[in-house]
Amino acid sequence: MDLAKKVARIGIVFAMKGEAMATIQYYKLNKIKEIDSIEFYSNDDDSLIVSLNGKCAETGADNVGTQPATLNTYVHCTTFNPDIVINAGTAGGFQFAGAQIGDVYVGSRKVVYHDRRIPMPRYDDYGMGNYALLNTNAISRKLNLKQGIISTGNSLDFVDKDLQLMKASQAVLKDMEAASIAWVCKIVNKPFIAIKSVTDIVDNDIPTEIEFKKNFQLATANLNQKLVELIDYVKHKSIDEIFNSAE
Ligand code: SAH
């Protein structure tokens, strides 16, 4: 990774179209390409590329989860070669760790999985992911974003073992894509930032899907507002300035 390189093209990976609509409208992005299920949008000079996981042809559902996110990110990076990749989306938040509905977080320290249990030497660590993130302290301070560890899995709900692993990882947020996107970025050597807005509380008694629907609009509006600030912040800065800025 060339730490001195200035960011000229920003790639933003979303899972759901509903999460991305506010951003697509704000920047007046045009749909430029569809590669299999993945949809690409860009501005006039292609300095901003937004990609969506797309929809499942059989069910009409958005292709949420790690497989579509992996495909999306890989095709995005190999087709458009962005200088930085941002995963923007929604997440569940742990209230015991301070998360509230509508809070926007930048991922910090690491991203992990909570549903890849492989109890064998080496494979247990491999399963957890534990992908280190670049230092987001400056981003958090400048943009007034909370920081937290994100844990990824392929279910909207969770079983006891998932919860144990999320707690052991000190996760503050639970989503279905971030770790898989971080993994692709590691392989293709791209700097990665995750920005997530809280739609639902993991550690309360309200069913996630009810809270998710109720708070989706608020969360995506807050997400877009902070994403615009994040885009302004990273634009034309070097990777070193973005992640190591002491100001
Ligand atoms: N029930 C939703 C389906 C969306 S799946 C619907 O009716 O449209 C949830 C999406 O939001 C995923 O992309 C995931 O990354 C994110 N998400 C929000 N809250 C989550 C939670 N508590 N657990 C896991 N993913 C969550």
Residues whose N, C-alpha, C, O or C-beta is under 5 A from the ligand:
A	BS01	SAH	A15 V64 G65 T90 A91 G92 S155 L156 K174 D175 M176 E177 T199 D200 T208 E209
